[in-house]
Amino acid sequence: MGNRKKTLILTQPAPKEGTAFIKVRLDARTVVHLKSLKAFAFWKGKYPNAEVID
């Protein structure tokens, strides 16, 4: 009667037509996908070591 732990499948979100995502590394373990550089400015304020990867 135990509960099975579901495995997470994390995939990169598919961009809509005409848009592209910016991949940003916030710290050593965290990567996020952003829609604009305006959003990057927000994350750069919280994570000063944030860098654009792709």
Secondary structure as UniProt FT lines:
FT   TURN            17..18
FT   STRAND          22..25
FT   STRAND          31..34
FT   HELIX           37..46
FT   TURN            48..49
FT   STRAND          51..52
//
